[in-house]
Amino acid sequence: MAGDPFDEKLAEWQAWCAAPWGRLRFAVVRETLRRQAEAMGAADGGLRVLDVGGGDGRDALALAEAGHQVTVLDPAAAWLAEARRRAEENGVAERLETVEGSIDDLTHVGADYDLVLCHFVLHYRPPDAGDIDRLAAVLRPDGRLSVMAPNAAARVIMRLTREGPEAALAELASDGFESAVFATAARTVTTEEVEAAMSAAGLVLVGRYAARVANDYVSDDALKDDPDYFAALERLELALCDREPFVRLGGMWQLVAERPLRPARRE
Ligand SMILES: C[S@@+](CC[C@H](N)C(=O)[O-])C[C@H]1O[C@@H](n2cnc3c(N)ncnc32)[C@H](O)[C@@H]1O
């Protein structure tokens, strides 16, 4: 769509994904999603997954490769075409379908999903959009919802290490930021806000993770082009991604919540 900041920035996004920090983000999430499938008794595949705002299908592709059936919903047609191309290239086209649409209306993608993802979308959405309610509504009982967004606190530290204390103070005072990749405004989404919305939607938190816990503290980005350094950094990221207090420090957070078999009784 002309004028859509995402559709027009696919090349910039792909460059970001190919950079060491992008590769680390996807490596960590591949592992945290693998753990969800394992916990749901589907380590070898078979889950029905909906990836809302799934873009060019990177998380979706990892799940399709693991044997799950994934629907990627996104308003950006060029990104969805790229998701299909990548699925074809990786031999999993029959397990990845794309639907052009918005999180505003999930009625046309059906319901009863085992796993629903909404990664890096909510900070581009208004705070009162009711997105968590809509995401929770398409889960089957016992199904899981995974939400990811940037960590505002980590951005303060990242700016400190790269630009100094004045930049960190400015970051601390702001309630949003401009996405460097998409050149568009984003708001701060907190884990507290999303946990409260999950709980109000009747979901129970079952997982808390972070990606880029270590990466963002290493301001010498050139180091990460060294394959041995990168491999060690990736091992460190995987070792830290689910441990307190590191999960509070990552450049991006991930929360996973489950829809209970029976709704919690309100006293
Ligand atoms: C930063 S990308 C994240 C892509 C993918 N979820 C990931 O984490 O790799 C943001 C995505 O949100 C999508 N998006 C923007 N507005 C949306 C909306 N109203 N409903 C669903 N997706 C939306 C964009 O088209 C884009 O694909």
The ligand as an ORCA input file, in Angstrom:
! r2SCAN-3c Opt
* xyz 0 1
  C       8.527     -4.560     12.895
  S       7.507     -5.494     11.817
  C       7.442     -7.035     12.720
  C       7.244     -8.232     11.835
  C       7.255     -9.577     12.586
  N       6.141     -9.698     13.510
  C       8.560     -9.769     13.339
  O       8.586     -9.582     14.568
  O       9.544    -10.101     12.672
  C       5.893     -4.820     12.114
  C       4.821     -5.506     11.312
  O       3.545     -5.052     11.771
  C       2.712     -4.976     10.653
  N       1.533     -4.140     10.972
  C       1.416     -2.794     10.961
  N       0.157     -2.412     11.266
  C      -0.538     -3.568     11.481
  C      -1.904     -3.853     11.795
  N      -2.788     -2.878     11.973
  N      -2.263     -5.143     11.918
  C      -1.360     -6.141     11.756
  N      -0.070     -5.924     11.444
  C       0.345     -4.656     11.304
  C       3.619     -4.385      9.581
  O       3.091     -4.496      8.261
  C       4.874     -5.197      9.807
  O       4.879     -6.391      9.087
*
